[in-house]
Amino acid sequence: MIEIDDRELDTLLAEDPGGPVVMLNLLRFRPDGCRGSYQRYAEALGQSINARYGLSAEYRGNGGRALVAEDGQAWDMSRARPPPRPEGVRRHDPRPREPGGRSLAQRGAGGVRVAAGNAGRALMPAVFVHGNPETAAVWEPLLAELAAVRSDVVCLSPPGFGAPLPAGFGATQAEYRDWLVKELMAFGEPVDLVGHDWGGAHVVNVVLSRPALVRSWASDVLGIYDPGYEWHVPARRWQTPGAGEDDVAARFGGTAEERAAALVERGMSRQVAARVAAGQDEAMGRAVLALYRSAAEPGALGVGLELERAAARPGLAVLATADGVVGTDEQRRRSAGRAGARSAVLKGLGHRWMTEDPAVGAAALTEFWETIRYR
């Protein structure tokens, strides 16, 4: 039994008992007509409470039969259940506990660690979305560095990229945006959203269309939204009928060892490359062709929405200085300005910065999250 106030309810919902959580409210009404005022109050407040906690009412009685009551009193009961949680997700209280308190995390010689006084503080989910031609394994070194400061981390694998490619899924920009919207809605609270490569584009496209699903966002591909951006050579090949099919057949064929060696040549660490290569297949090749071809026309990126709309939520432009496929430095900075995003410069790192120096990447994200901690 708990006293129903914000802190107690948040604490209850932050726990993970390993099964469904059901909340029963037993209400007692005075005989002077307060039932009607409570009903009006509940109807007015219900929508915002459900949006905040993701609860849904399964039953609300009518109080017509007194169960245990003093003379002249009526009782009622309501039952509410949180929605199913995405696999691997634990619900945390998204609100800060100590405004103006100590720094969330500090960077030391060993990478990122929890600052004194902040261990165990709950955060809303941090959601990571990877790109092409990858699986979620690409995030593993970075997430190891972040483990001390983010206890609620989820990796979402876009269809075809480490997850099955469903029948009827066309693998276009718009379909990936809609897929990510659906996944984020399941959390029941805004998230800190991080995207790399095409995952970074999916992140931006969600923020442009559904900013309420996001507390903050980070992307390493903002340069591709610049009007002067030109697709890199492999992208132009994938966008070309015939040549694209030949490329993906060669790229995703062969043995896992051969695919891993090719990834290492392109800058991925050997250990991560082996895990990513194991998830590459013919379906990934089909998804690559469809996705790049859906973005081939000038202005197609953003799915018809202007980049300036991204400023609705705090954003971070990850600028890896040796990344040669996401636009020039000028294009990336110009796009970051249009999106209202801060910039984190990762000097000397390339396209797969999260595997090259994960400690540097973790520090950049942690410092960004600290700037919005108490918003």
N, C-alpha and C positions, 0 to 999 in steps of 0.2 A: 504494500500500500504506500503511495506517495502523495505528498501534498501537490496539488496541481498548480505549479507556477512554471515560468519559462525555464528556469535552470533545471528543475527536477525532470520536466518533460524532455528537455534536450539530453540530459544524462541518460534517461531511460532509452531514448531512441538511438543513442550512440553505442549502446552495448550490442554485442553480437552473440546471442545465446546459442547459435547454431541451428536455429529453426525459426518458424514464423512467430511473430510477436503480435498478440492481440490485446487491445486495451479496452477495458470495460469501464464505463462511467456510470455510477449510480447517483441519480439526482433526486433530491428531496425538495418539494415545493411548499411554500407557505400557503395557507388557505386564502390569501388575500389577492389572488389573481396573478401571481408572479409567473405562472406557467406561460401565459401569453407573452410577457415581456422577455422571458428567456428564449422563447421560440423565435421572436423577432431578432434578438441578439445573436442566436445561433445561426440563423439564416444569413445575417449580414456579415458575420465573421467567418462562416464556414469556408467560403471560397479562398480567402487569404490563408487560413490555417492549412487547408488542404494543399495549397500551392507551396507553402513553406515546408511542411513536413511530408508531403506526398501521401497523406492518409486518405483512406476512403471509408465512408460509413457503410457498414454491412447491415446494420439493423438499428432502428430507432423505435422504441415502444411508444405507445400512446398514453401510458399512465392511467389507463382506465381501471386497472385493478391494483389495489394497494397490496403490497407484499408484506412489508413490516413498516408500520407508520403509526404515529400518534393520531388521535382523533382529529379529523378535518384536514389531514395532510394527504398528499398524493405523491407517488413515486414514479419514476420513469428510468429507463435504462437505454444506453446507446453503446454500440460496439463498433470500434474502428480498427482497421488493419492497414499497416504500411504496405506499399506495393511490393511485388517481387523485386529482389535486388539483382542487378547484373552479376554474372559469375565473377567471383573474386572481389566483390565490392563490399565494404563495410560502411554503414552510414555514420557520418561524423557531423558534429555541430559546425556549421559554416561560419558562425560568428566569433569574433575575437573575444578573448577572456580578459586581456590585460592591455587596454589601449594605452599607448605611450610607454609600454614596458620595454623589456630588454629585446635586443635584436633576436630575430627568429633563429638565425644560424650564423656561424662564422666559418671562414675558410682557413684551414690550418695546413700544415705540411702533409697531412694525410688526406686532404680533400675537404669536404664539407662535413661539419659536425654540428650537433645541436648546441646552441648557446646555453650557458648555465641558466637554470630557472625556467626553461621552456620544454624540457623533456616531457613527453606525454600529452602535450597540448594538441587538441584535435584540429584537423584541417578538413576543408571540403575536398572532394576527390581531385587528384591531378590525373588527367587523362591524356595519353600519348598515342598519336596516330602516325604510322610510318608511311613510306612511299614506295617507289619503284626502283629496282626489282627486288623488294625486300620482304622480310617477315618481321614480326615483333622482336625477334632476337637482336635486331640492330640496336635496341634500346638498353639491352642488359647491362653493359658497362656503366652507362649513365645512371641507371636506376640503382645500381649498387652504391654509387657515390651519394645518391639522394636518400638512401634508406634511413639515414639518421634524422632527416627533417620532414619526410613525407611518409606517413604511415598508411595512406589510402591512395595507392597508385594503381591505375588500370591501363592496360594496353589494349587498344581496339584495332583489330586487323581488318582492313577493307576487303570486301569480297574479291577473291582472286589473288590476294597478296597475303598468303598465310591463312586464309579462310576460304571455304568453298565458294565457288562462283555459282549462284543459284540460277536455275533455268528461268529465262525471261529477263534476267538482269542485264541491261545493255552496257554497263560499265562506262557510262558517260559522266562528265562533270556533275551534271544536275542529279543524276542517280546516286553518285557517291555523296553529294551534299545531303540528299534526302535520307540516305542510309545513316549518316552520322547524326543528323537531327533526331532520328528515331532512337538511336543508341543513347544519346544524351538525355532525351526525355525520360528514359528509364531511371535515371539517377534521382529525379525528384528534387534536385537543387542545382544551382549553377556550379560549374566546374572550372578549374584552371586547365585550359586546353593547350596542348603543345603538339605541333605538327612539323614533320620533316619531309622534304621533297614533295611529292604529290599529297602526302598527308598534311603538309603545310598549306597547300592550296585548298584542301577540303576544310581545314580549320578556318581559313579566311572566308571561304564561301558561306560557311555556317554563320560566322559573326556578321557578315553582311545581311543575311536574311533572317536570322533568329538570335539576336544578341542576348535575349533574356535567358538563354540556356547557358551562358558563359559568364563567369566572373572576370576572367582574364584570358588572354590568348598569347601564344608565341608561335612564330613561323620563321623559317629560314629561306623562304622563296619569294619574298615580297617584290624582288626585282622583276619577276615575270609579269607583274601587273603594270609595268611601265609601258606607255604606248610605243616606245622605241625598242622594246625588247625583241630579240630574234632568237628563235628556238635553236638549241644546240644541234650538232650534226646527227646524233642518233635519233633525236626527236623528229627531225625532218625526214629521216629514213622511215621511221615508224608511221609517219603520216602519209607516206607514199604507198599506194596499193602495189602489191607485188614485192617491192623491195622490203617493205615492213615485214611481210610474212616470211621472207627468206631470213631476215635478221633474227626474228624471235625463234624460228626453228633451230637456228644455229646456237643462239644464246641460251635457250632453255632446254636444248637437247643435250646429248652426251652424258657423262657420268657426274655424280655429285662432286667428285674430286676435281674434275675439269671446270665445273661451274664455280667452285670455291676459289680455284686458282685465278680465274678471270676476275672475280670480285676483289681479291687481294691486289691484283694489278691496278684496279681502279680506286684503291685507297682504303679498302675495308680491312680491319684487323683480321688476322688469320683465324683466330678462334671463332669470332662472330661470323666470318665468311662461311665456315663449315656448317654452322647452324642455319644460316640463311639459305645456302645452296640446297640443303635438304628439303626446303619448302618450295623450291622453284619447280614449276611444271608447265605443261602445255596450256592449262587454264590461265596461268599468269601471263603467258604470251598473248593470249586472246584479249585479256583485260588491258594490257599495255597498248595494243593497237587501237582498241575502241576508245580508251581514255584520251590518248594523244590526238586522235582524229576528231574527237568532240571539241578539242580546244585549238584546232588548226586555224580557224578563221580569225582575222584581226578583231580584237574586242571580245572574243568569246570568254576569256577568263573573267571570273566574277559572276558568270551566268546572268549577265544583263544588269548587274548592280554596280554602282560606283564605289571605288575603294574607300572614299572618304567616310562611308557609312561604318567602316571598321572602328572609327574613333568612338563609337558608342560604348566600347568597353576598353579597359586598359590593355595595351598591346606591347609586345616586344618583338623587334626585328633582330633576328640572330644573323650577324654579318661575319661569316667565316671568310677571311680575306683571301684564301687560296681556292675558294670555290668558284670554278669557272663556268658553271652551267646555269646560274640563276640570275644573270645580268651583271652589268658593270657595277662598280662601287657607287658611281653617281646614280645609276638607275635604282639601286637598292635603297640608297639614302633618300632619294626623291619619293619613292613609294612609301617608305616609312613615314615621311613627313605627311603625305596625303592621308595615311591611315591613322595619324595621330599616335604613332608608336614610338616608344623609347628604342634605342639601339644598343646592342651588346656586341662589341667588336671582338672576335676570336682571332687574334693575330696568328697568322701562319697556318691555320687549320683549313681543311678542305671541306668538300661536300658532306663527308661523313664524319663531321667533327665529334659526334657523340661516341665514336669508337676510337678516334685518334687521341683525344685528350679528354676523357669524360669528366675529370675533376674540374677542368676549366669550364666546360659546358654546365656542369651542376652548379658551380659558383655563380655563373651568369643568371641562371634561372632562379636560384635562391635569392639573389640580390633583387631581382625584379619582383618576385613574390613579396619580398619584404616591403617594397614601396607601396603595395596595395593591401597590406595585411589588415589595416584597420579601416578600410573604406566600407 
